[in-house]
Every structure is written in C-alpha cells, then in structure tokens.
C-alpha cells in the first residue's frame, strides 16, 4: 500500500524506577508509537509507586519479572 503504514504501539517494560526511567516513561507517554505496560524495581513498593505516578498497568518486584512479562515487547 503506497504511503500507508499500519502503526502498532510497542509495549515497553522499564527496569528500574530512577530518574532516567522517569524521563523515559514521559517520553514514551508523549509518543504515538509506544506505551509503558510494566515496570520492575528491586522492591515491589518502588515499582508500585512508579506505576501509580506514570499510569503503568503492572508493577513487578523484580527485574526478571519484567523480562518474563508476556505483554512486554
């Protein structure tokens, strides 16, 4: 199809909840081609706080859980 593209959002998982992750989450939120669907941190509490602040659906208490999340591309 000439000039027509199908756009599918890339579903991101963020590992860590620090300043760089926050900046990245804001950037993804401002994009039309991605969304943050999961965040993982060393503690579940930190991940939940981050998820609540940035509207992320799932918060994981480990980095591996983000890597294993089937909804993360």
N, CA, C and O atoms as a Maestro MAE file, in Angstrom:
{
 s_m_m2io_version
 :::
 2.0.0
}

f_m_ct {
 s_m_title
 :::
 protein
 m_atom[292] {
  # First column is atom index #
  i_m_mmod_type
  r_m_x_coord
  r_m_y_coord
  r_m_z_coord
  i_m_residue_number
  s_m_chain_name
  s_m_pdb_residue_name
  s_m_pdb_atom_name
  i_m_atomic_number
  :::
  1 25 0.843 -1.172 0.000 1 A "UNK " " N  " 7
  2 3 0.000 0.000 0.000 1 A "UNK " " CA " 6
  3 2 0.885 1.231 0.000 1 A "UNK " " C  " 6
  4 15 1.627 1.475 0.952 1 A "UNK " " O  " 8
  5 25 0.808 1.963 -1.017 2 A "UNK " " N  " 7
  6 3 1.662 3.138 -1.175 2 A "UNK " " CA " 6
  7 2 1.357 4.200 -0.130 2 A "UNK " " C  " 6
  8 15 0.242 4.716 -0.067 2 A "UNK " " O  " 8
  9 25 2.357 4.525 0.694 3 A "UNK " " N  " 7
  10 3 2.247 5.603 1.652 3 A "UNK " " CA " 6
  11 2 1.399 5.317 2.875 3 A "UNK " " C  " 6
  12 15 1.211 6.212 3.698 3 A "UNK " " O  " 8
  13 25 0.878 4.111 3.029 4 A "UNK " " N  " 7
  14 3 0.036 3.780 4.175 4 A "UNK " " CA " 6
  15 2 0.763 2.751 5.031 4 A "UNK " " C  " 6
  16 15 1.192 1.704 4.547 4 A "UNK " " O  " 8
  17 25 0.889 3.075 6.302 5 A "UNK " " N  " 7
  18 3 1.531 2.158 7.241 5 A "UNK " " CA " 6
  19 2 0.572 1.810 8.357 5 A "UNK " " C  " 6
  20 15 -0.216 2.646 8.798 5 A "UNK " " O  " 8
  21 25 0.641 0.602 8.799 6 A "UNK " " N  " 7
  22 3 -0.093 0.199 9.982 6 A "UNK " " CA " 6
  23 2 0.806 0.459 11.191 6 A "UNK " " C  " 6
  24 15 1.936 -0.027 11.244 6 A "UNK " " O  " 8
  25 25 0.309 1.213 12.144 7 A "UNK " " N  " 7
  26 3 1.112 1.546 13.319 7 A "UNK " " CA " 6
  27 2 0.608 0.746 14.500 7 A "UNK " " C  " 6
  28 15 -0.561 0.830 14.874 7 A "UNK " " O  " 8
  29 25 1.488 -0.017 15.072 8 A "UNK " " N  " 7
  30 3 1.200 -0.769 16.271 8 A "UNK " " CA " 6
  31 2 2.081 -0.220 17.376 8 A "UNK " " C  " 6
  32 15 3.277 -0.007 17.179 8 A "UNK " " O  " 8
  33 25 1.495 0.005 18.528 9 A "UNK " " N  " 7
  34 3 2.285 0.531 19.640 9 A "UNK " " CA " 6
  35 2 3.217 -0.542 20.178 9 A "UNK " " C  " 6
  36 15 2.821 -1.690 20.378 9 A "UNK " " O  " 8
  37 25 4.451 -0.149 20.404 10 A "UNK " " N  " 7
  38 3 5.430 -1.019 21.039 10 A "UNK " " CA " 6
  39 2 5.176 -0.979 22.537 10 A "UNK " " C  " 6
  40 15 5.123 0.097 23.133 10 A "UNK " " O  " 8
  41 25 5.018 -2.145 23.146 11 A "UNK " " N  " 7
  42 3 4.704 -2.236 24.569 11 A "UNK " " CA " 6
  43 2 6.001 -2.394 25.359 11 A "UNK " " C  " 6
  44 15 6.634 -3.450 25.339 11 A "UNK " " O  " 8
  45 25 6.382 -1.325 26.052 12 A "UNK " " N  " 7
  46 3 7.647 -1.255 26.775 12 A "UNK " " CA " 6
  47 2 7.518 -1.772 28.198 12 A "UNK " " C  " 6
  48 15 6.467 -1.652 28.829 12 A "UNK " " O  " 8
  49 25 8.600 -2.345 28.686 13 A "UNK " " N  " 7
  50 3 8.773 -2.654 30.097 13 A "UNK " " CA " 6
  51 2 9.993 -1.899 30.564 13 A "UNK " " C  " 6
  52 15 11.022 -1.912 29.889 13 A "UNK " " O  " 8
  53 25 9.901 -1.242 31.704 14 A "UNK " " N  " 7
  54 3 11.015 -0.463 32.238 14 A "UNK " " CA " 6
  55 2 11.606 -1.210 33.427 14 A "UNK " " C  " 6
  56 15 10.894 -1.656 34.326 14 A "UNK " " O  " 8
  57 25 12.906 -1.330 33.403 15 A "UNK " " N  " 7
  58 3 13.631 -1.969 34.503 15 A "UNK " " CA " 6
  59 2 14.306 -0.868 35.300 15 A "UNK " " C  " 6
  60 15 15.242 -0.221 34.829 15 A "UNK " " O  " 8
  61 25 13.814 -0.666 36.514 16 A "UNK " " N  " 7
  62 3 14.324 0.402 37.374 16 A "UNK " " CA " 6
  63 2 13.304 1.511 37.464 16 A "UNK " " C  " 6
  64 15 12.447 1.651 36.591 16 A "UNK " " O  " 8
  65 25 13.395 2.303 38.523 17 A "UNK " " N  " 7
  66 3 12.391 3.346 38.752 17 A "UNK " " CA " 6
  67 2 13.038 4.690 39.067 17 A "UNK " " C  " 6
  68 15 12.417 5.548 39.695 17 A "UNK " " O  " 8
  69 25 14.269 4.873 38.638 18 A "UNK " " N  " 7
  70 3 15.005 6.099 38.935 18 A "UNK " " CA " 6
  71 2 14.728 7.218 37.950 18 A "UNK " " C  " 6
  72 15 13.775 7.164 37.172 18 A "UNK " " O  " 8
  73 25 15.569 8.221 37.997 19 A "UNK " " N  " 7
  74 3 15.398 9.429 37.193 19 A "UNK " " CA " 6
  75 2 15.396 9.148 35.696 19 A "UNK " " C  " 6
  76 15 14.565 9.692 34.970 19 A "UNK " " O  " 8
  77 25 16.298 8.320 35.230 20 A "UNK " " N  " 7
  78 3 16.342 8.005 33.796 20 A "UNK " " CA " 6
  79 2 15.068 7.284 33.374 20 A "UNK " " C  " 6
  80 15 14.520 7.579 32.313 20 A "UNK " " O  " 8
  81 25 14.591 6.351 34.182 21 A "UNK " " N  " 7
  82 3 13.350 5.635 33.876 21 A "UNK " " CA " 6
  83 2 12.162 6.590 33.831 21 A "UNK " " C  " 6
  84 15 11.281 6.444 32.985 21 A "UNK " " O  " 8
  85 25 12.134 7.559 34.729 22 A "UNK " " N  " 7
  86 3 11.051 8.540 34.747 22 A "UNK " " CA " 6
  87 2 11.068 9.385 33.474 22 A "UNK " " C  " 6
  88 15 10.023 9.628 32.870 22 A "UNK " " O  " 8
  89 25 12.249 9.828 33.074 23 A "UNK " " N  " 7
  90 3 12.384 10.606 31.842 23 A "UNK " " CA " 6
  91 2 11.942 9.784 30.646 23 A "UNK " " C  " 6
  92 15 11.237 10.281 29.768 23 A "UNK " " O  " 8
  93 25 12.358 8.525 30.612 24 A "UNK " " N  " 7
  94 3 11.975 7.642 29.517 24 A "UNK " " CA " 6
  95 2 10.462 7.444 29.475 24 A "UNK " " C  " 6
  96 15 9.861 7.500 28.402 24 A "UNK " " O  " 8
  97 25 9.844 7.212 30.629 25 A "UNK " " N  " 7
  98 3 8.395 6.998 30.693 25 A "UNK " " CA " 6
  99 2 7.641 8.219 30.174 25 A "UNK " " C  " 6
  100 15 6.636 8.077 29.478 25 A "UNK " " O  " 8
  101 25 8.117 9.411 30.507 26 A "UNK " " N  " 7
  102 3 7.480 10.631 29.994 26 A "UNK " " CA " 6
  103 2 7.601 10.707 28.469 26 A "UNK " " C  " 6
  104 15 6.657 11.106 27.786 26 A "UNK " " O  " 8
  105 25 8.745 10.328 27.951 27 A "UNK " " N  " 7
  106 3 8.958 10.336 26.505 27 A "UNK " " CA " 6
  107 2 8.066 9.348 25.791 27 A "UNK " " C  " 6
  108 15 7.486 9.670 24.754 27 A "UNK " " O  " 8
  109 25 7.949 8.159 26.328 28 A "UNK " " N  " 7
  110 3 7.082 7.152 25.713 28 A "UNK " " CA " 6
  111 2 5.627 7.617 25.767 28 A "UNK " " C  " 6
  112 15 4.884 7.445 24.801 28 A "UNK " " O  " 8
  113 25 5.223 8.200 26.881 29 A "UNK " " N  " 7
  114 3 3.845 8.683 27.014 29 A "UNK " " CA " 6
  115 2 3.526 9.764 25.976 29 A "UNK " " C  " 6
  116 15 2.386 9.882 25.526 29 A "UNK " " O  " 8
  117 25 4.521 10.537 25.607 30 A "UNK " " N  " 7
  118 3 4.322 11.606 24.628 30 A "UNK " " CA " 6
  119 2 4.364 11.099 23.189 30 A "UNK " " C  " 6
  120 15 4.043 11.839 22.259 30 A "UNK " " O  " 8
  121 25 4.754 9.852 23.004 31 A "UNK " " N  " 7
  122 3 4.866 9.308 21.654 31 A "UNK " " CA " 6
  123 2 3.546 8.695 21.207 31 A "UNK " " C  " 6
  124 15 2.668 8.413 22.023 31 A "UNK " " O  " 8
  125 25 3.422 8.497 19.926 32 A "UNK " " N  " 7
  126 3 2.233 7.832 19.396 32 A "UNK " " CA " 6
  127 2 2.512 6.366 19.066 32 A "UNK " " C  " 6
  128 15 1.617 5.641 18.631 32 A "UNK " " O  " 8
  129 25 3.743 5.938 19.271 33 A "UNK " " N  " 7
  130 3 4.111 4.591 18.843 33 A "UNK " " CA " 6
  131 2 4.510 3.656 19.976 33 A "UNK " " C  " 6
  132 15 4.984 2.549 19.721 33 A "UNK " " O  " 8
  133 25 4.328 4.079 21.218 34 A "UNK " " N  " 7
  134 3 4.705 3.218 22.317 34 A "UNK " " CA " 6
  135 2 3.881 3.468 23.559 34 A "UNK " " C  " 6
  136 15 3.239 4.509 23.700 34 A "UNK " " O  " 8
  137 25 3.906 2.503 24.456 35 A "UNK " " N  " 7
  138 3 3.283 2.659 25.766 35 A "UNK " " CA " 6
  139 2 4.059 1.801 26.766 35 A "UNK " " C  " 6
  140 15 4.543 0.721 26.428 35 A "UNK " " O  " 8
  141 25 4.169 2.287 27.980 36 A "UNK " " N  " 7
  142 3 4.818 1.529 29.043 36 A "UNK " " CA " 6
  143 2 3.741 0.673 29.697 36 A "UNK " " C  " 6
  144 15 2.757 1.196 30.220 36 A "UNK " " O  " 8
  145 25 3.928 -0.643 29.665 37 A "UNK " " N  " 7
  146 3 2.928 -1.560 30.211 37 A "UNK " " CA " 6
  147 2 3.370 -2.229 31.504 37 A "UNK " " C  " 6
  148 15 2.556 -2.822 32.213 37 A "UNK " " O  " 8
  149 25 4.668 -2.133 31.810 38 A "UNK " " N  " 7
  150 3 5.164 -2.773 33.033 38 A "UNK " " CA " 6
  151 2 6.419 -2.057 33.517 38 A "UNK " " C  " 6
  152 15 7.179 -1.485 32.736 38 A "UNK " " O  " 8
  153 25 6.607 -2.110 34.825 39 A "UNK " " N  " 7
  154 3 7.822 -1.576 35.439 39 A "UNK " " CA " 6
  155 2 8.265 -2.563 36.503 39 A "UNK " " C  " 6
  156 15 7.446 -3.173 37.192 39 A "UNK " " O  " 8
  157 25 9.578 -2.707 36.624 40 A "UNK " " N  " 7
  158 3 10.132 -3.557 37.660 40 A "UNK " " CA " 6
  159 2 11.199 -2.814 38.421 40 A "UNK " " C  " 6
  160 15 11.929 -1.999 37.859 40 A "UNK " " O  " 8
  161 25 11.283 -3.099 39.697 41 A "UNK " " N  " 7
  162 3 12.284 -2.470 40.546 41 A "UNK " " CA " 6
  163 2 12.798 -3.510 41.530 41 A "UNK " " C  " 6
  164 15 12.311 -4.640 41.571 41 A "UNK " " O  " 8
  165 25 13.785 -3.113 42.319 42 A "UNK " " N  " 7
  166 3 14.311 -4.050 43.319 42 A "UNK " " CA " 6
  167 2 13.289 -4.333 44.402 42 A "UNK " " C  " 6
  168 15 13.338 -5.376 45.054 42 A "UNK " " O  " 8
  169 25 12.354 -3.394 44.597 43 A "UNK " " N  " 7
  170 3 11.278 -3.619 45.558 43 A "UNK " " CA " 6
  171 2 9.936 -3.394 44.868 43 A "UNK " " C  " 6
  172 15 9.808 -2.541 43.990 43 A "UNK " " O  " 8
  173 25 8.957 -4.162 45.274 44 A "UNK " " N  " 7
  174 3 7.623 -4.008 44.696 44 A "UNK " " CA " 6
  175 2 7.037 -2.646 45.057 44 A "UNK " " C  " 6
  176 15 6.305 -2.059 44.261 44 A "UNK " " O  " 8
  177 25 7.346 -2.146 46.231 45 A "UNK " " N  " 7
  178 3 6.847 -0.828 46.654 45 A "UNK " " CA " 6
  179 2 7.310 0.278 45.700 45 A "UNK " " C  " 6
  180 15 6.513 1.125 45.296 45 A "UNK " " O  " 8
  181 25 8.590 0.269 45.345 46 A "UNK " " N  " 7
  182 3 9.110 1.278 44.417 46 A "UNK " " CA " 6
  183 2 8.458 1.138 43.045 46 A "UNK " " C  " 6
  184 15 8.143 2.138 42.400 46 A "UNK " " O  " 8
  185 25 8.258 -0.091 42.605 47 A "UNK " " N  " 7
  186 3 7.616 -0.324 41.311 47 A "UNK " " CA " 6
  187 2 6.171 0.158 41.337 47 A "UNK " " C  " 6
  188 15 5.703 0.752 40.365 47 A "UNK " " O  " 8
  189 25 5.465 -0.086 42.422 48 A "UNK " " N  " 7
  190 3 4.066 0.361 42.534 48 A "UNK " " CA " 6
  191 2 3.966 1.882 42.558 48 A "UNK " " C  " 6
  192 15 3.062 2.456 41.951 48 A "UNK " " O  " 8
  193 25 4.882 2.529 43.250 49 A "UNK " " N  " 7
  194 3 4.893 3.989 43.298 49 A "UNK " " CA " 6
  195 2 5.107 4.559 41.897 49 A "UNK " " C  " 6
  196 15 4.399 5.474 41.477 49 A "UNK " " O  " 8
  197 25 6.085 4.012 41.182 50 A "UNK " " N  " 7
  198 3 6.372 4.441 39.812 50 A "UNK " " CA " 6
  199 2 5.153 4.204 38.925 50 A "UNK " " C  " 6
  200 15 4.749 5.089 38.171 50 A "UNK " " O  " 8
  201 25 4.571 3.015 39.014 51 A "UNK " " N  " 7
  202 3 3.422 2.665 38.182 51 A "UNK " " CA " 6
  203 2 2.259 3.616 38.434 51 A "UNK " " C  " 6
  204 15 1.594 4.040 37.489 51 A "UNK " " O  " 8
  205 25 2.007 3.953 39.680 52 A "UNK " " N  " 7
  206 3 0.913 4.871 40.006 52 A "UNK " " CA " 6
  207 2 1.173 6.260 39.433 52 A "UNK " " C  " 6
  208 15 0.257 6.907 38.924 52 A "UNK " " O  " 8
  209 25 2.404 6.712 39.515 53 A "UNK " " N  " 7
  210 3 2.741 8.052 39.027 53 A "UNK " " CA " 6
  211 2 2.653 8.158 37.506 53 A "UNK " " C  " 6
  212 15 2.268 9.201 36.976 53 A "UNK " " O  " 8
  213 25 3.008 7.083 36.806 54 A "UNK " " N  " 7
  214 3 3.095 7.142 35.349 54 A "UNK " " CA " 6
  215 2 2.004 6.345 34.628 54 A "UNK " " C  " 6
  216 15 2.061 6.181 33.409 54 A "UNK " " O  " 8
  217 25 1.022 5.855 35.368 55 A "UNK " " N  " 7
  218 3 -0.089 5.146 34.743 55 A "UNK " " CA " 6
  219 2 0.291 3.826 34.105 55 A "UNK " " C  " 6
  220 15 -0.252 3.450 33.067 55 A "UNK " " O  " 8
  221 25 1.221 3.125 34.725 56 A "UNK " " N  " 7
  222 3 1.688 1.833 34.202 56 A "UNK " " CA " 6
  223 2 0.816 0.727 34.799 56 A "UNK " " C  " 6
  224 15 0.572 0.705 36.006 56 A "UNK " " O  " 8
  225 25 0.355 -0.179 33.958 57 A "UNK " " N  " 7
  226 3 -0.602 -1.207 34.376 57 A "UNK " " CA " 6
  227 2 -0.032 -2.198 35.391 57 A "UNK " " C  " 6
  228 15 -0.720 -2.573 36.341 57 A "UNK " " O  " 8
  229 25 1.213 -2.624 35.199 58 A "UNK " " N  " 7
  230 3 1.766 -3.669 36.059 58 A "UNK " " CA " 6
  231 2 3.068 -3.241 36.711 58 A "UNK " " C  " 6
  232 15 3.949 -2.667 36.071 58 A "UNK " " O  " 8
  233 25 3.167 -3.533 37.993 59 A "UNK " " N  " 7
  234 3 4.382 -3.253 38.761 59 A "UNK " " CA " 6
  235 2 4.943 -4.572 39.267 59 A "UNK " " C  " 6
  236 15 4.236 -5.369 39.884 59 A "UNK " " O  " 8
  237 25 6.227 -4.790 38.997 60 A "UNK " " N  " 7
  238 3 6.875 -6.040 39.400 60 A "UNK " " CA " 6
  239 2 7.972 -5.755 40.428 60 A "UNK " " C  " 6
  240 15 8.669 -4.743 40.353 60 A "UNK " " O  " 8
  241 25 8.103 -6.661 41.376 61 A "UNK " " N  " 7
  242 3 9.103 -6.520 42.417 61 A "UNK " " CA " 6
  243 2 10.449 -7.114 42.052 61 A "UNK " " C  " 6
  244 15 11.285 -7.336 42.928 61 A "UNK " " O  " 8
  245 25 10.671 -7.376 40.772 62 A "UNK " " N  " 7
  246 3 11.984 -7.851 40.321 62 A "UNK " " CA " 6
  247 2 12.163 -7.466 38.858 62 A "UNK " " C  " 6
  248 15 11.193 -7.236 38.135 62 A "UNK " " O  " 8
  249 25 13.405 -7.401 38.443 63 A "UNK " " N  " 7
  250 3 13.706 -7.093 37.044 63 A "UNK " " CA " 6
  251 2 13.328 -8.269 36.149 63 A "UNK " " C  " 6
  252 15 12.821 -8.075 35.044 63 A "UNK " " O  " 8
  253 25 13.572 -9.474 36.620 64 A "UNK " " N  " 7
  254 3 13.287 -10.671 35.832 64 A "UNK " " CA " 6
  255 2 11.806 -10.771 35.493 64 A "UNK " " C  " 6
  256 15 11.444 -11.234 34.411 64 A "UNK " " O  " 8
  257 25 10.956 -10.342 36.408 65 A "UNK " " N  " 7
  258 3 9.511 -10.410 36.158 65 A "UNK " " CA " 6
  259 2 9.111 -9.546 34.967 65 A "UNK " " C  " 6
  260 15 8.190 -9.901 34.232 65 A "UNK " " O  " 8
  261 25 9.790 -8.419 34.767 66 A "UNK " " N  " 7
  262 3 9.517 -7.579 33.597 66 A "UNK " " CA " 6
  263 2 9.942 -8.323 32.336 66 A "UNK " " C  " 6
  264 15 9.217 -8.326 31.341 66 A "UNK " " O  " 8
  265 25 11.105 -8.949 32.376 67 A "UNK " " N  " 7
  266 3 11.593 -9.694 31.217 67 A "UNK " " CA " 6
  267 2 10.680 -10.875 30.878 67 A "UNK " " C  " 6
  268 15 10.555 -11.248 29.712 67 A "UNK " " O  " 8
  269 25 10.047 -11.456 31.888 68 A "UNK " " N  " 7
  270 3 9.164 -12.605 31.694 68 A "UNK " " CA " 6
  271 2 7.719 -12.202 31.376 68 A "UNK " " C  " 6
  272 15 6.914 -13.060 31.014 68 A "UNK " " O  " 8
  273 25 7.386 -10.949 31.501 69 A "UNK " " N  " 7
  274 3 6.011 -10.473 31.290 69 A "UNK " " CA " 6
  275 2 5.627 -10.658 29.819 69 A "UNK " " C  " 6
  276 15 6.267 -10.072 28.947 69 A "UNK " " O  " 8
  277 25 4.616 -11.443 29.529 70 A "UNK " " N  " 7
  278 3 4.251 -11.713 28.135 70 A "UNK " " CA " 6
  279 2 3.681 -10.512 27.395 70 A "UNK " " C  " 6
  280 15 3.607 -10.531 26.167 70 A "UNK " " O  " 8
  281 25 3.281 -9.479 28.106 71 A "UNK " " N  " 7
  282 3 2.720 -8.291 27.453 71 A "UNK " " CA " 6
  283 2 3.760 -7.245 27.122 71 A "UNK " " C  " 6
  284 15 3.430 -6.202 26.559 71 A "UNK " " O  " 8
  285 25 5.016 -7.506 27.461 72 A "UNK " " N  " 7
  286 3 6.115 -6.587 27.127 72 A "UNK " " CA " 6
  287 2 6.758 -7.067 25.836 72 A "UNK " " C  " 6
  288 15 7.130 -8.233 25.701 72 A "UNK " " O  " 8
  289 25 6.880 -6.141 24.889 73 A "UNK " " N  " 7
  290 3 7.528 -6.491 23.626 73 A "UNK " " CA " 6
  291 2 9.023 -6.483 23.797 73 A "UNK " " C  " 6
  292 15 9.755 -6.753 22.845 73 A "UNK " " O  " 8
  :::
 }
 m_bond[291] {
  # First column is bond index #
  i_m_from
  i_m_to
  i_m_order
  :::
  1 1 2 1
  2 2 3 1
  3 3 4 2
  4 3 5 1
  5 5 6 1
  6 6 7 1
  7 7 8 2
  8 7 9 1
  9 9 10 1
  10 10 11 1
  11 11 12 2
  12 11 13 1
  13 13 14 1
  14 14 15 1
  15 15 16 2
  16 15 17 1
  17 17 18 1
  18 18 19 1
  19 19 20 2
  20 19 21 1
  21 21 22 1
  22 22 23 1
  23 23 24 2
  24 23 25 1
  25 25 26 1
  26 26 27 1
  27 27 28 2
  28 27 29 1
  29 29 30 1
  30 30 31 1
  31 31 32 2
  32 31 33 1
  33 33 34 1
  34 34 35 1
  35 35 36 2
  36 35 37 1
  37 37 38 1
  38 38 39 1
  39 39 40 2
  40 39 41 1
  41 41 42 1
  42 42 43 1
  43 43 44 2
  44 43 45 1
  45 45 46 1
  46 46 47 1
  47 47 48 2
  48 47 49 1
  49 49 50 1
  50 50 51 1
  51 51 52 2
  52 51 53 1
  53 53 54 1
  54 54 55 1
  55 55 56 2
  56 55 57 1
  57 57 58 1
  58 58 59 1
  59 59 60 2
  60 59 61 1
  61 61 62 1
  62 62 63 1
  63 63 64 2
  64 63 65 1
  65 65 66 1
  66 66 67 1
  67 67 68 2
  68 67 69 1
  69 69 70 1
  70 70 71 1
  71 71 72 2
  72 71 73 1
  73 73 74 1
  74 74 75 1
  75 75 76 2
  76 75 77 1
  77 77 78 1
  78 78 79 1
  79 79 80 2
  80 79 81 1
  81 81 82 1
  82 82 83 1
  83 83 84 2
  84 83 85 1
  85 85 86 1
  86 86 87 1
  87 87 88 2
  88 87 89 1
  89 89 90 1
  90 90 91 1
  91 91 92 2
  92 91 93 1
  93 93 94 1
  94 94 95 1
  95 95 96 2
  96 95 97 1
  97 97 98 1
  98 98 99 1
  99 99 100 2
  100 99 101 1
  101 101 102 1
  102 102 103 1
  103 103 104 2
  104 103 105 1
  105 105 106 1
  106 106 107 1
  107 107 108 2
  108 107 109 1
  109 109 110 1
  110 110 111 1
  111 111 112 2
  112 111 113 1
  113 113 114 1
  114 114 115 1
  115 115 116 2
  116 115 117 1
  117 117 118 1
  118 118 119 1
  119 119 120 2
  120 119 121 1
  121 121 122 1
  122 122 123 1
  123 123 124 2
  124 123 125 1
  125 125 126 1
  126 126 127 1
  127 127 128 2
  128 127 129 1
  129 129 130 1
  130 130 131 1
  131 131 132 2
  132 131 133 1
  133 133 134 1
  134 134 135 1
  135 135 136 2
  136 135 137 1
  137 137 138 1
  138 138 139 1
  139 139 140 2
  140 139 141 1
  141 141 142 1
  142 142 143 1
  143 143 144 2
  144 143 145 1
  145 145 146 1
  146 146 147 1
  147 147 148 2
  148 147 149 1
  149 149 150 1
  150 150 151 1
  151 151 152 2
  152 151 153 1
  153 153 154 1
  154 154 155 1
  155 155 156 2
  156 155 157 1
  157 157 158 1
  158 158 159 1
  159 159 160 2
  160 159 161 1
  161 161 162 1
  162 162 163 1
  163 163 164 2
  164 163 165 1
  165 165 166 1
  166 166 167 1
  167 167 168 2
  168 167 169 1
  169 169 170 1
  170 170 171 1
  171 171 172 2
  172 171 173 1
  173 173 174 1
  174 174 175 1
  175 175 176 2
  176 175 177 1
  177 177 178 1
  178 178 179 1
  179 179 180 2
  180 179 181 1
  181 181 182 1
  182 182 183 1
  183 183 184 2
  184 183 185 1
  185 185 186 1
  186 186 187 1
  187 187 188 2
  188 187 189 1
  189 189 190 1
  190 190 191 1
  191 191 192 2
  192 191 193 1
  193 193 194 1
  194 194 195 1
  195 195 196 2
  196 195 197 1
  197 197 198 1
  198 198 199 1
  199 199 200 2
  200 199 201 1
  201 201 202 1
  202 202 203 1
  203 203 204 2
  204 203 205 1
  205 205 206 1
  206 206 207 1
  207 207 208 2
  208 207 209 1
  209 209 210 1
  210 210 211 1
  211 211 212 2
  212 211 213 1
  213 213 214 1
  214 214 215 1
  215 215 216 2
  216 215 217 1
  217 217 218 1
  218 218 219 1
  219 219 220 2
  220 219 221 1
  221 221 222 1
  222 222 223 1
  223 223 224 2
  224 223 225 1
  225 225 226 1
  226 226 227 1
  227 227 228 2
  228 227 229 1
  229 229 230 1
  230 230 231 1
  231 231 232 2
  232 231 233 1
  233 233 234 1
  234 234 235 1
  235 235 236 2
  236 235 237 1
  237 237 238 1
  238 238 239 1
  239 239 240 2
  240 239 241 1
  241 241 242 1
  242 242 243 1
  243 243 244 2
  244 243 245 1
  245 245 246 1
  246 246 247 1
  247 247 248 2
  248 247 249 1
  249 249 250 1
  250 250 251 1
  251 251 252 2
  252 251 253 1
  253 253 254 1
  254 254 255 1
  255 255 256 2
  256 255 257 1
  257 257 258 1
  258 258 259 1
  259 259 260 2
  260 259 261 1
  261 261 262 1
  262 262 263 1
  263 263 264 2
  264 263 265 1
  265 265 266 1
  266 266 267 1
  267 267 268 2
  268 267 269 1
  269 269 270 1
  270 270 271 1
  271 271 272 2
  272 271 273 1
  273 273 274 1
  274 274 275 1
  275 275 276 2
  276 275 277 1
  277 277 278 1
  278 278 279 1
  279 279 280 2
  280 279 281 1
  281 281 282 1
  282 282 283 1
  283 283 284 2
  284 283 285 1
  285 285 286 1
  286 286 287 1
  287 287 288 2
  288 287 289 1
  289 289 290 1
  290 290 291 1
  291 291 292 2
  :::
 }
}
